[in-house]
Amino acid sequence: MNLIKSTGTFSFFTIISRLLGYLRDILIAVFLGASPLADAFFVAFRIPNTFRRLFSEGTFNAAFIPSYATELSQGKDRSDKFATSVFNLLIAMLLFIVLVIEIFMPFFVYLIAPGFDGDSPTMGIAINLTRITFPFLLFISLASFFSAILNSHNRFAIASAAPIILNILLIGVLFFGKLLNDQLVYYLAYAVTISGIIQLIFLYTFVKKFYLPRLTFKIEIDEKVKNFFKRLLPSIFSSGVTQINILVGTIIASFQTSAVSYLYYADRIYQINLAIAGIAIGTVVLPQLSKYIQYGQEDKILLIQNKAIELCLFLSIPAAVALFIASEQIVSALFGYGSFDESGVKNSAKALFYFGLGLPAFCLIKIFSSFFFARYNTKTPFYLSLISVLLNILISVFYFKSIGFIIIPIATTISSWFNCIILFIYLKKDNLFNFNLVFFNRFIRIIITSVIMGLFFNYLIIFFNEKLTYEQNFKSAYLIAIVLLGFISYLLIALAIKAFKINDIKLKY
């Protein structure tokens, strides 16, 4: 496996999906802004989208791939038997969950958005929309199962391309936004669920080459299957801790008007780097780590782990610097149109600033967690993530009344850095990781490169400041140009001071 090429393939389709996601959110901002109707839709959308992230962005992989890889090494018949048992149990569990939640939807939505007035139109709309979107959980979870099979066979492109379908359908609906008026949110909700069905069919056409799913009412639950499901919930919680923290933030933010929308738009911006620097790398290294751990190849294990962290920091640190410097300009350029007014831009930018400070931690959590998952250890990341979430809740609840929604991104960042540091300490304590000399050398150079790039990026922001104000119609084009110039300068500086080498692209692990 080539780490950079495999990550690049995964990242390419992820970037396409996220760019389409930005177009989607720009259109949502134009038609809905930061209104109560927008809040209702974002609550309904946040729930299935959180599940999509929890199941499809590496977390299902974390529990499934090590077990499936072990069975696969002992023959296709054994891996197929294991996969079939998991597939059928997953369907049974998901159908039960969806049915129960649909029945008790008002109570469920109240848990997610307790700040909404129970008798208000916003609450009623949120309940109706969530009823429509919630079956997405069933389809996207099964799609994630197929993705895990493909990733186990080092077929990363197809799995990473599937989420594009969601954004294409939502954008298609939004183009008719003016005609649909208040009914727009309902059409968007239906599009979410339909996209789950299409993604499932799309992935099935590719996965059947490696595994043919078989429905059966007679499910064989052996010790291997039991162990998988025991690891599944901890892996979902620990690997998806950032998303869980965001969901917690949504719950608390519902007590302040428009706060849910502010957090949503801020969340959308830093997610693209998290997807590339955290999710993509964690997903790519997991199958290889599982294989080398199984064969006891310590030199390969340490090399992959060091390169994964190095690449993670190489991508996340400069992005954090950019968000620190120009959070308001970025929000304005991407979403500052139509119903999304200047006040909405400023509030979302405040949230983005603090999320940006936590970006390297968000990414490293994905990487560190995969080191544990590859060794069948889901308990340690689970307990540490649980402490992190509790810390986030305590900080958010304690300070929310005094300083408002902005405490949510602050608390998320603090708790994430805590989680990241504790994960690293446990890795060292259990002797599961050691830095090599190459990493230390590269890390110092990455910091220097990021600082120089930051100075240049700040100069560009100041120089083009008048073109990036809220009133400008073409500010997004200027932002794209600035980001491209900043990225090119970062690569050139990195090559010049050897924070990155061309030969790195050719390395295989």
C-alpha positions in Angstrom: 0.0 0.0 0.0 1.1 3.5 -0.7 -0.1 5.7 2.1 -0.1 9.1 0.3 -1.7 7.7 -3.0 -4.4 5.7 -1.1 -5.1 8.7 1.1 -5.1 10.9 -2.0 -7.7 8.7 -3.8 -9.9 8.7 -0.7 -9.4 12.4 -0.2 -10.2 13.3 -3.9 -13.7 11.9 -3.8 -14.2 13.3 -0.2 -13.2 16.7 -1.5 -15.7 16.5 -4.4 -18.4 15.5 -1.9 -17.5 18.3 0.5 -17.4 20.9 -2.2 -20.8 19.8 -3.4 -21.8 20.0 0.3 -20.6 23.6 0.4 -22.7 24.4 -2.7 -25.6 22.7 -0.9 -25.1 24.7 2.2 -24.7 28.0 0.3 -28.1 27.3 -1.3 -29.6 26.4 2.1 -28.2 29.7 3.5 -29.7 31.6 0.6 -33.2 30.1 1.0 -33.3 29.5 4.8 -30.6 31.6 6.4 -30.4 31.2 10.2 -34.2 31.1 10.7 -36.4 28.9 12.9 -37.3 26.9 9.8 -33.5 26.3 9.2 -33.1 25.3 12.8 -35.8 22.7 12.4 -34.3 21.3 9.2 -30.8 21.2 10.7 -32.0 19.2 13.7 -33.7 16.7 11.4 -30.7 16.6 9.1 -28.1 16.5 11.9 -29.5 13.2 13.3 -29.1 11.1 10.1 -25.9 13.0 9.1 -24.4 12.3 12.5 -25.2 8.6 12.0 -23.7 8.8 8.5 -20.5 10.2 9.9 -20.5 7.7 12.9 -21.0 4.7 10.7 -19.4 5.5 7.4 -16.5 7.7 8.2 -14.2 5.1 9.6 -16.0 4.0 12.8 -17.8 0.9 11.4 -14.5 0.1 9.8 -12.7 0.3 13.1 -14.7 -2.7 14.6 -15.3 -4.7 11.4 -12.0 -4.6 9.4 -9.7 -6.2 12.0 -12.1 -9.1 12.5 -12.9 -9.5 8.8 -9.2 -9.3 7.8 -8.4 -12.1 10.3 -11.2 -14.3 8.8 -10.2 -13.4 5.2 -6.6 -14.5 5.9 -8.0 -18.0 6.7 -10.1 -18.3 3.6 -13.0 -16.7 1.7 -15.6 -19.1 3.1 -14.8 -18.1 6.7 -14.9 -14.3 5.8 -18.2 -14.7 3.9 -19.7 -16.6 6.8 -18.6 -13.9 9.3 -19.8 -11.1 7.0 -23.2 -12.7 6.4 -23.9 -13.1 10.2 -22.9 -9.5 10.8 -25.0 -8.3 7.8 -28.2 -10.0 9.0 -27.8 -9.0 12.6 -27.2 -5.5 11.6 -30.5 -5.4 9.5 -32.5 -6.8 12.4 -31.0 -4.3 14.9 -31.5 -1.3 12.6 -35.1 -2.2 11.7 -35.9 -2.4 15.4 -34.2 0.9 16.2 -35.9 2.8 13.3 -39.3 1.4 14.2 -39.0 2.4 17.9 -37.7 5.9 17.2 -40.4 6.5 14.6 -43.1 5.6 17.1 -41.6 7.8 19.8 -40.3 10.6 17.5 -41.7 13.6 19.5 -39.8 12.4 22.6 -36.7 11.7 20.6 -36.6 15.1 19.0 -37.2 16.7 22.4 -34.0 15.0 23.6 -32.1 16.3 20.6 -33.5 19.8 20.7 -34.9 20.4 24.2 -34.6 24.2 23.7 -37.4 24.1 21.2 -40.8 25.1 22.6 -43.0 22.0 22.6 -46.0 23.8 21.2 -44.1 25.9 18.7 -44.3 25.4 14.9 -40.5 24.8 14.9 -40.9 21.7 17.1 -43.7 20.4 15.0 -41.8 20.8 11.8 -38.6 19.3 13.3 -40.6 16.2 14.4 -42.2 15.8 10.9 -38.8 16.2 9.2 -37.0 13.8 11.4 -39.7 11.2 10.8 -38.9 11.5 7.1 -35.1 11.5 7.4 -34.6 8.9 10.1 -34.9 5.8 7.8 -31.7 7.1 6.3 -30.0 5.4 9.3 -31.0 1.9 8.0 -29.8 2.4 4.5 -26.6 4.3 5.2 -25.5 1.8 7.9 -25.9 -1.1 5.5 -24.0 1.0 2.9 -21.3 1.5 5.5 -21.1 -2.3 5.8 -20.5 -2.6 2.1 -17.9 0.2 2.3 -16.0 -1.7 5.1 -15.9 -4.8 2.8 -14.4 -2.7 0.0 -11.9 -0.9 2.3 -10.8 -4.3 3.6 -9.8 -5.2 0.0 -8.1 -1.8 -0.4 -10.8 -0.4 -2.6 -11.1 3.0 -1.1 -12.3 5.0 -4.1 -15.9 3.6 -4.4 -16.6 3.9 -0.7 -15.4 7.5 -0.6 -17.4 8.4 -3.7 -20.8 7.2 -2.4 -21.6 10.2 -0.1 -21.5 12.4 -3.3 -25.0 11.1 -4.1 -26.5 12.8 -1.0 -25.3 16.2 -2.0 -26.3 15.8 -5.6 -29.9 15.0 -4.7 -30.1 17.9 -2.1 -28.6 20.4 -4.6 -31.1 19.2 -7.2 -34.0 20.0 -4.8 -32.5 23.4 -3.8 -32.4 24.5 -7.4 -36.2 24.6 -7.2 -36.1 26.4 -3.8 -38.0 29.5 -5.0 -40.9 27.4 -6.3 -41.2 25.2 -3.2 -41.1 28.0 -0.5 -41.9 26.6 3.0 -42.3 23.1 1.5 -38.6 23.2 0.6 -37.5 21.6 3.9 -39.9 18.6 3.4 -38.5 17.9 -0.1 -35.0 18.1 1.3 -35.9 15.6 4.0 -37.3 13.1 1.4 -34.1 13.6 -0.6 -31.9 12.6 2.4 -33.7 9.3 2.8 -33.8 8.5 -1.0 -30.1 9.2 -1.2 -29.5 6.5 1.4 -31.3 4.0 -0.8 -29.3 5.0 -3.9 -26.0 4.8 -2.0 -26.8 1.3 -0.8 -27.6 0.1 -4.4 -24.5 1.9 -5.8 -22.2 0.2 -3.3 -23.9 -3.2 -3.8 -22.9 -3.2 -7.5 -19.2 -3.1 -6.5 -19.1 -5.1 -3.3 -20.7 -8.2 -4.9 -17.3 -8.9 -6.6 -15.8 -9.6 -3.2 -18.9 -10.6 -1.2 -22.4 -11.5 -2.1 -24.8 -10.6 0.8 -27.4 -13.2 1.7 -30.6 -12.5 3.7 -31.5 -15.3 6.2 -33.7 -15.6 9.3 -31.3 -18.2 10.7 -28.4 -16.2 12.0 -25.3 -18.0 13.3 -24.0 -16.0 16.3 -20.6 -17.5 17.1 -18.0 -16.0 19.4 -16.4 -14.0 16.6 -19.7 -12.3 15.8 -20.4 -11.6 19.5 -17.0 -10.1 19.9 -17.6 -7.8 16.9 -20.8 -6.4 18.2 -19.2 -6.0 21.6 -16.6 -3.8 20.0 -19.0 -2.0 17.6 -20.6 0.4 20.1 -17.3 1.4 21.8 -15.7 2.0 18.4 -18.6 4.1 17.1 -18.5 6.2 20.3 -14.8 6.7 20.5 -14.0 7.2 16.8 -17.0 9.5 16.4 -16.4 11.5 19.5 -16.0 14.8 17.6 -19.4 14.2 16.0 -20.9 13.3 19.3 -19.5 16.5 20.8 -21.1 18.4 17.9 -24.5 16.6 18.5 -24.2 17.5 22.2 -23.5 21.1 21.1 -26.7 21.1 18.9 -28.8 20.0 21.9 -27.5 22.8 24.1 -27.6 25.4 21.3 -31.3 24.7 20.8 -31.9 26.9 23.8 -30.7 30.0 21.9 -32.4 31.2 18.8 -30.4 30.6 15.5 -27.5 29.1 17.5 -28.0 25.6 15.9 -27.6 27.2 12.5 -24.5 29.2 13.5 -22.8 25.9 14.7 -23.9 24.0 11.6 -22.3 26.5 9.1 -19.1 26.6 11.2 -19.0 22.8 11.4 -19.4 22.5 7.7 -16.2 24.5 7.0 -13.6 22.7 9.1 -15.1 19.2 8.3 -13.4 19.1 4.9 -9.9 19.1 6.5 -11.0 16.7 9.2 -12.2 14.3 6.4 -8.8 14.5 4.7 -6.4 14.7 7.5 -8.2 12.5 10.0 -10.9 10.3 8.5 -9.1 9.5 5.2 -5.8 8.6 6.8 -7.4 6.6 9.6 -9.5 4.6 7.1 -6.5 3.9 4.9 -4.0 2.8 7.5 -6.4 0.5 9.5 -6.4 -2.5 7.1 -2.6 -2.4 6.7 -2.0 -2.0 10.4 -4.4 -4.9 11.2 -2.5 -7.1 8.7 1.0 -6.2 10.1 -0.1 -6.6 13.7 -1.5 -10.0 12.9 2.0 -11.0 11.5 3.9 -9.2 14.2 5.9 -6.9 11.9 6.8 -4.2 14.4 9.1 -2.2 12.0 6.2 -1.9 9.5 3.7 -1.0 12.3 5.8 1.8 13.7 6.6 3.2 10.2 3.0 3.4 9.2 2.0 5.0 12.5 4.7 7.6 12.3 3.9 8.4 8.7 0.1 8.6 9.5 0.7 11.2 12.2 3.2 13.1 10.1 0.7 13.3 7.2 -2.1 14.2 9.6 -0.2 17.2 11.0 1.1 18.2 7.6 -2.5 18.7 6.5 -4.2 19.9 9.6 -1.8 22.5 11.1 -1.8 24.9 8.1 -5.6 24.6 7.9 -5.9 25.5 11.6 -3.7 28.5 11.0 -5.9 29.6 8.1 -9.1 29.3 10.1 -7.4 31.3 13.0 -6.5 34.1 10.6 -9.6 34.4 8.5 -12.6 32.7 10.0 -14.9 35.6 9.3 -13.8 36.1 5.7 -14.2 32.4 5.1 -17.7 32.2 6.5 -18.7 35.4 4.6 -17.3 34.2 1.3 -19.0 30.7 1.6 -22.3 31.5 3.1 -22.8 35.3 3.3 -25.7 35.5 0.8 -29.4 35.9 0.7 -31.2 35.2 4.0 -27.8 34.6 5.8 -27.2 38.1 7.1 -24.0 39.8 8.4 -25.0 38.9 12.0 -25.2 35.3 11.1 -21.7 35.5 9.4 -20.1 37.0 12.5 -21.6 34.5 14.9 -20.7 31.5 12.7 -17.2 32.9 12.3 -16.7 33.1 16.1 -17.7 29.4 16.3 -15.4 28.5 13.4 -12.4 30.3 15.1 -12.6 28.1 18.2 -13.3 24.9 16.1 -10.2 25.8 14.1 -8.1 25.8 17.3 -9.2 22.2 17.9 -8.8 21.0 14.3 -5.4 19.1 14.7 -6.8 17.4 17.8 -10.0 16.3 15.9 -7.8 14.8 13.3 -5.3 13.1 15.6 -8.1 11.5 17.6 -9.1 9.6 14.4 -5.5 8.5 13.9 -4.7 7.5 17.5 -8.0 5.6 17.8 -7.2 3.5 14.7 -4.0 2.4 16.4 -6.0 0.9 19.2 -8.7 -0.5 16.9 -6.2 -2.3 14.8 -5.3 -4.2 17.9 -8.9 -5.1 18.7 -8.8 -2.6 21.6 -12.0 -0.5 21.5 -12.4 -0.2 25.3 -9.5 2.3 26.0 -10.6 4.8 23.3 -14.2 4.3 24.4 -13.6 5.2 28.1 -11.4 8.1 27.2 -13.9 9.4 24.8 -16.7 9.1 27.4 -14.7 11.2 29.8 -14.1 13.8 27.0 -17.8 14.0 26.2 -18.7 14.5 29.9 -16.0 17.2 30.1 -17.6 18.9 27.1 -21.1 18.7 28.6 -19.9 20.1 31.9 -18.1 23.1 30.4 -21.0 23.8 27.9 -23.8 23.6 30.5 -21.9 25.6 33.2 -21.0 28.5 31.0 -23.9 28.6 28.5 -26.1 31.0 30.4 -23.3 33.5 30.9 -21.7 33.6 27.5 -24.1 31.8 25.1 -23.6 29.4 22.2 -19.9 30.3 21.8 -19.0 28.1 24.7 -20.0 25.1 22.6 -17.1 25.3 20.2 -14.7 26.3 23.0 -15.8 23.3 25.1 -15.6 21.0 22.1 -12.0 22.1 21.4 -10.9 21.8 25.1 -12.4 18.3 25.5 -10.9 17.2 22.1 -7.4 18.3 23.0 -7.8 16.5 26.4 -9.0 13.3 24.6 -6.1 13.6 22.1 -3.4 14.0 24.8 -4.8 11.2 27.0 -5.0 8.8 24.0 -1.4 9.5 23.2 -0.4 8.9 26.8 -2.1 5.5 26.8 -0.4 4.6 23.6 3.0 5.3 25.1 2.0 3.7 28.4 1.1 0.4 26.7 4.2 0.6 24.5 2.1 0.7 21.3 3.8 3.7 19.7 7.2 5.4 19.5 8.3 8.4 17.5 11.2 7.9 15.1 13.9 10.5 14.4 12.4 11.3 10.9 9.1 12.4 12.5 10.7 14.9 14.9 12.7 16.4 12.0 9.6 16.6 9.8 7.4 18.0 12.6 9.7 21.0 13.3 9.8 21.7 9.5 6.0 21.5 9.3 5.6 24.1 12.1 8.1 26.4 10.4 6.3 26.0 7.0 2.9 26.6 8.6 4.1 29.8 10.2 5.6 31.2 7.0 2.5 30.2 5.1 0.3 31.9 7.7 2.2 35.2 7.4 1.7 35.1 3.6 -1.9 34.1 3.9 -2.6 36.9 6.4 -1.0 39.4 3.9 -3.3 38.1 1.2 -6.4 38.5 3.4 -5.4 42.1 4.3 -4.6 42.9 0.6 -7.9 41.6 -0.7 -10.0 42.6 2.4 -12.3 44.9 0.5 -13.1 42.2 -1.9 -14.1 39.8 0.9 -16.6 42.0 2.8 -20.2 40.9 3.2 -21.6 43.2 0.5 -19.4 41.8 -2.3 -21.1 39.3 -4.7 -17.9 37.7 -5.9 -16.1 37.2 -2.6 -16.1 33.4 -2.9 -14.0 33.6 -6.1 -11.4 35.8 -4.3 -11.4 33.4 -1.3 -10.8 30.4 -3.6 -7.9 32.3 -5.3 -6.4 33.2 -1.8 -6.7 29.6 -0.6 -5.1 28.3 -3.7 -2.2 30.7 -3.5 -1.8 29.9 0.2 -1.8 26.1 -0.5 0.7 26.5 -3.3 3.0 28.6 -1.2 2.7 26.0 1.6 3.8 23.1 -0.7 6.6 25.1 -2.2 8.0 26.1 1.2 7.5 22.5 2.4 9.6 21.2 -0.5 12.2 23.9 -0.1 12.9 23.2 3.6 12.2 19.4 3.2 9.1 19.2 5.3 7.8 17.1 2.5 9.7 15.2 -0.2 8.6 14.0 -3.7 10.0 10.6 -2.8 7.3 10.3 0.0 4.7 9.8 -2.8 6.5 6.7 -4.0 6.9 5.0 -0.6 5.0 1.8 0.0 4.2 0.3 3.3 
